[in-house]
Amino acid sequence: MEKQKWFAGVFGVIASVAVFLTLFTYGGAGLYSYAFGEEQFSEDRQIASADVSEMSVSEAESHVSDEADIWLNEAEISVRWFDERLPLDNNTVSVDEEAAVNEALQSENNNSGIVLHVHEDSLIEDAGRFTGLANFAERVNIEELTESLELELADMPANTQISVNEYMSLENEVLVRSERDRTLEGEASEWIRELEEVTIEADSVFSFHEMLNDHDISYVSGEDAAVLSSAVYETLVQSNFEIVERHIRYERYENVPLGYDAAISNNNQDLQAENVNDTAYTLRFETTSEGFAVELEGYDWPYTVDIDMDSEEQVDYDTRIRFDEQLPPGTEESLQDGRQGEFVRLTRSFSDESNEILREETISEDFYAPQHALEARSTEIMEETSDESEELPDEGSDIPGEEGSQPLPEEDGQPFDTDPGAEPGEPGDTGDTDDTNGTSDNGTFIPGEGTENETYDSGFGDETENGEMTPGSEKPDEWFDPNRQDGDTNISEEDPAGSGSNGFQPRENEAVETDERPLKGR
């Protein structure tokens, strides 16, 4: 009996110890808080990104303070003003960890935000660095801005950006307008009415193709489409939008202003521009009495945007000549008119209120190649009349015998022989030439008149097996280059280096015999 009592006593002691340990484990924190007046968080409790589960108030405050310091050093907190972005200094924001812990204790939610303060003086100093915002405190509602910023930062996000424009009294206005004095025709005639207005969101990229697709418009190439795309480009380039993609045509349409060409194709050519501002802008299309206009509407920028056409130049064209044996002797025919080429450099500058240039950039350098004039001339020259042969030369001509001619060049005091290998009285011998219009005693004609931009070829053909030259034997479709190099068709086998003035030089002491009257180049 005594033994049973002993076992019962031992069991009671063990049970009491177990109960004590259990109560101490789960109730000790509560007893401690009750005894010393410090509360403790339950499981799964968060203050912003700081986990304060089962922490006491003092432990939670210390942990929140450490996490806030890390966050402030790593987070990117900035304010926006149009296309400018300024990071805030760490001293602009301070965390109140005690207030954050107290609010978390009173909250029924497991997640609560941090409590912080944005110092207005530091914010005004930071934002005063914006272009055109020297009077920041007067133009911006500072109280609303700081409240919004504190709410944005309550969850300690890694990146925070807030727009100053939202706390200012700004109004939308038409900033740029581009007009075209051309009425669109065909399918393009409906584009202006269907487009009407297009919104370009903040920090988004505008695409001409996407604009048409969004309005169920099928792009049709042609001059009307080119005129419309050029008007859109001219409007965007006069803003602070960044041009992302833009192309020009090989030949500019007459109704497309120089410098504002914007080629669009159904394949891979598009017009794209990025709205670098923190607010949206609207493109408006409207019909005018003369044609149509494109406008850009939105908040005015804090600087002036100027466009300059720099280094605008006209590029002269050349006259390319083809010799055609099918044409009657002495005749020529215009195959294609020449057209001057164009070059222009487009620059854009940004100036502040005092007209000081903030930055300047080159937008584009457009070059349109000239279209060379093409002429066909006969391979035979008409024989000059005796009356023309008796005319005296005038000073200034490049061709002996022609009006305004200069005397033949001399070498060592003697007339320069244009063909050193010719015998006296043969073609090329200047000693027997007394005809002032360039025709020698034996009837050899010396051509050579040409304009400044004219490309001239003597007309010599291919060399036959016996060394004779056949004028006009070249192919009618062959084009002649005055700067011939080795391997060109007019260089003879006997003279591969092309030492002759036109790529052919007769063998020494050998006359050139042909069935037709030979031609001699300068």
Summary of the structure (lengths in Angstrom):
residues: 522
radius of gyration: 44.7
end to end distance: 148.5
largest distance: 167.8
contacts: 1458
relative contact order: 0.07
helix: 25%
strand: 25%
